[in-house]
Amino acid sequence: MTQRTRKLVGAFAIIIFVMLYGPVAMAIADSRIMAAPHFIQVISYAVLGLAWILPVMPVIRWMQRPDPDGA
């Protein structure tokens, strides 16, 4: 698979993941975090806001891998 194709597939995968992660994070925030103390809410929102990066990083690394034939 060429790097160009990997970037296309990876971009769609990331978009789909974020579209699924967003509502899940909002549901967690709405149901669990609203009753917590303010400092816990701030930490929780920061973690939920950045947590999507961890599963996406391997996809980004895969997308950036050079072509095996050096083209």
Order of alpha helices (4+ residues) and beta strands (2+ residues): alpha-alpha-alpha
